Each structure stands twice: as C-alpha cells, then as structure tokens.
Amino acid sequence: MSSPGYEHIYGRQAVREVLRADRRRAHRLLLAQGIQVKGEVEEILSLAERQAIPVQLVPRRELDRIHPGHQGVALEATPYPYVDLDAILRRPAQRGEVPLLLLLDCLQDPQNFGSLLRTAEATGVHGVIIPRRHAVGVTPTVVNTSSGAVEYLLVARVVNLARTMTRLREVGIWLAGLENLPQAQPYTQADLTVPLGLVVGSEGKGLRRLVRERCDLLLRLPMRGRINSLNAAVAGSVVLYEVLRQREG
C-alpha cells in the first residue's frame, strides 16, 4: 500500500521520467532486492539521490502487489499535477508556435489514453483536455503506458468539455473532430496548419452529439478492411502525425 496522499508509479521508464520531469513530490523509491544496478536503474538511483529521495530495498513480492509489470522499480509520488485551461493556452505563445491541442471526449481505456499521450508528447501537442467525469484520468497505468511522456505534458480536467470547446473557438482555435461519418473529410485533405484542437471520441461511441456539433470540421481516416474503425489511440496518433507533417512541410 502507498502512503496517504501518494500513489505508486511503476516500471523503469515511467519512474525515470517522473524523476526527470520533477513535477511531483516523491516520498520514497522502492527497488527489488537483488536488482542489478546498471542502465536505467543506475540512472534512477542517481536522480533519486540528487532529489534526496529515500531508497528502500523490498522483496519482489511487495512490488508484485503494486503491479506485476514493475520491472523491479516503483516510486511513491504525489498524484499527477493537472493544470487549468489558461496554462495550456499560454504554452503555444511561450514557445512561439501555432497552437495544437488534444481534446478527449470521455476516453475510458487507460491503455488507449497512455498510448495517445505518448504520441501527443512526441508530436508537440501543447496541452491535453479531458472531462472531469466519465473519463479516465492520469493514473499510474496511464503513466506507465505513456512511458512517462505524460510527465512532460500539460493536462487539464474540465467540468464541461462542450463549453470549453466554445471558449477555444472564441480564442481562435479551430476544432477538428475525428469521426468516421460520410460527411467527414479525409484527414489528409484538411488544412491542419491552423491553430487546432483535435477532438477524439471514446472507444465504441465516438463523439457525443454536443461535442460533435461544436467542431468546425470532421475528419475521417480511409478504411478498406472489413473492420470499419480504429481504436482511439491509433486513429488519434495518425492524425497528430499528419499535423506534424503539414506543419514541418
């Protein structure tokens, strides 16, 4: 069990990136007894020493109780530090870049969420916006699946996603919803160099009606197989890389 007010981040890469990003307060680092101190483990220990984080050697079965994919390493740390919407809106100007936001409409699968966050960080997304309710948050599983990439992203939780979209439109951000509908245009034919918020729906249900209605345009991916949809992480990742391709020309 983690100490009150803390959660367990597990897996070598996830723990390393939490320590590198240094956005959370860490309580202690847990290492499996007999673990070899080399490579990532050596770097993790160095980061922990630099930040004066206590290190404790524990039986592997204790780490197994946290998660079977611990790789001999776990970190007790404070929960993920969400930001407000204004912090996300400031970031593009701070970097001198055209805004690129990712909005997720009630995504509930932590594996999908983590995978999409990893792509978001790799493609230069300035911030991720998720609903406060009926959606997965940044859990230790999400951190692990993203390989720690979420620690470098700004994530905001909002009460009403549709209302937030209205505000984004008011500040000049175009909203493109990813939806496999006949009226949607192929994603490669859209101009994605404008200030953009890519809106991705939940697994199976897609975008909710109010969210879809607030999109300025709808995008679809061509499908030639018998299965007529991709999961949210794959579809969102494809379009994010198209944004990057268009912007880098």
N, C-alpha and C positions, 0 to 999 in steps of 0.2 A: 504493500500500500504506500502511496505517496504521502508526504507530509501535508497538513492542511494548507490550502492556498497554492499548492503546486501540482504539476502533472508530470508524468514520465514520458520524455521523448526517448525513443529507442532507435537503434540502428546507427552504424558508424557515420555514414554520410549525413544523416539528419542531425545527429548530435554535433558533429563538427561544424555544420553550417549555423546551427543555433548559437554556438560559441563564437564563431567568426563574426556573425552579424551583430551580436552583443546588444540585442534589443530587449532581452528578458533578464530577469534576476534568477540566477541558478543557486540552488540550495546545496546540492552535492552531486558528484559524479559516481556512478556505480559501475565497477568493472568486474567481470567474471574472474574468479580465482584461476590462476594458471594461464591467463590470456597472454599472448606474445606481444610485447611492447615494440612494435615496429609499424612503419607505414602510417595509416590513418590513426591507429591507436596512439602512436607516439605523438602525432600532431595534436590529437585531442587532449592528451595529458599536458602538453606544453601550453595549450590555450587555457586549460583549467588552472594550471599553476600561475599563469600570468594574471588571471582574474581572481586568484585566491579562493578557488572553489575546492572544498574538501573532497578528497577521493577515498572511496571505500571499496575494498575487495569483498565480494559476496559470492556465495555458492551459485553456480549456474542455475539451479532450480529456482532461486529467488528471482532471477531475471526472467526465467520462463513464465513466472506468474504475471509478469508485466506484459510480455508479448513473446511468442515463440520466434519472432524474427529480430531479436535484439542484437545478434552478432557479438554478444559479449559486452555490450555497452548500453547504458541508459543514463539519462540526465534528469534529475528533478529540477524543474524550472517553473516559473510563473506562467500562467496561460498566455496565449498569443495576444500581442498588443494591437488590437483593432484601432483604426483611426476614424476621424469623421470625414464627411464628403469634401469639406473645404481643403483638407490636407491633400487629398487626391487631385483636386482641381488646381492646386498650386504647383504640383510637381512638373507638369509639362513646361510651364514658364520658367521654372528654376533650371531646367535642362535645355531650354531654348529649342524645344521640339514641338511638333504637331501632336495634339492630344490623341492618345489611344487608350481607351478604357475597355474593360471586360465586365459585362453585367450578366449575372447568372440567375435565371428565374427558377427558383425552388429546386436546384440540383440537390439530390439527396444521397448519391453514392460517393463515399469518401475516396474510393479509388479513382473514379472519374474526375472528381474535384482536384485531387492531388496531381493527377497527370496533366490536367489542363493548366493548373498553376505553374507547373514546371515549364510548359510551353510559353505561358504568359511572361514569365521572367526572361526566358531566352529570347523572346521577340520584342522586348522593350515595352511591354504594357505598363502604363503609368499607375494604374490602380484597378482593383477588382471590387465590384459592388455586389453584395448578396443580401437577400431578405433576412430580417432578424428571425422570422418564424418560418417553419415548413421547409427548411433548407439546412444542409449540413454546414457546420462551422469549421474553423481550423482546429481540428483535433490532432492528437499525436499520430493517428493513422494517416491523416492528410499530410502532415509534415513529412512523414516517412515516405509516402508515395511520391511526393514532390521532390524527394531527395534534398529536402531542406531549402528548396528555392523560394518557398513562401516567406521565409525569413527576410528576404530582400524586397518583398512586395508590400504595397500598401493595400490593406483590405478594409473596407467599410461595411458595416451591417446597418441596413436602413429599415425603418418601420414599414414603409410603403414604396415598393420598387417602381410602380407606375407613376407615382407622384414625383419620385426622384428623377425619373426619365423626363418629365415635364421641365424640371429645373435644368437638366442638362441641355435640353433643346434651347432653353432661354439664354444660355451662355454660349450658344453657337456650336454645340456638338451634335453631329448627325448620328442617328441611331439606326443600326442595321441589324435586323432580326434574322436569325438563322432558322429557316423553316422550309420543309420540303412540301411546298404548295405550288400549284400550276402558275399562280400569278407572281411567284418569286422569280427574280432574275438570276442567271448563273453567276456565281460569285466572282468569276474572272472578268465579267463584263462591267462590273460596278467600279466606280472611282473610289478607291479606298485610301486616297492620299489626303482627304479632307479630315478635319477634326472628327474623330469617330469613336462611337461606343458600340462594340459588338455585343449583341444580346443573344445568349444561348439558353435554350429551354431545358426542362427536366427530362429525365430518361422516360421514354414512352409517351409522355403527354405533350411535349414540346412547349411552346409559349402559351401562357394564359391569354385570354382574349384582350383584357385591358392592356397588358404589356405589348401584345402584338399590334394593337391599334395605335400605340404611341411610337411605333417605329416609323422612321421616314422611308425606309425601303426594306424589302425582304430579300434574302439571298438563299439560294439552294445549291447543293452540290449535285453534279450529274451522277445518276445511278444506272448501271447497266445490268446488274445482277438480279437475282430473284429476291434478295433482301432489300427492301426499299428505304432503309435508314441506317445511319451510322450512330455509334454512341456519341454522347455529348463531347467527350474529351477528344475523340478523333476528328469529328466534324469541326469543332471549335479550333483545334490546332491547325487544320488545313487552311482555314480562312485567315488565322493570325499570320501564318507564313506568307499568304498571298498579300496581306497588308504590308508586311516587311519587304517583300519582293517589289511591290509597286513603289514604295517609298524610297527604296535604295536604288531603284531604276536600273 
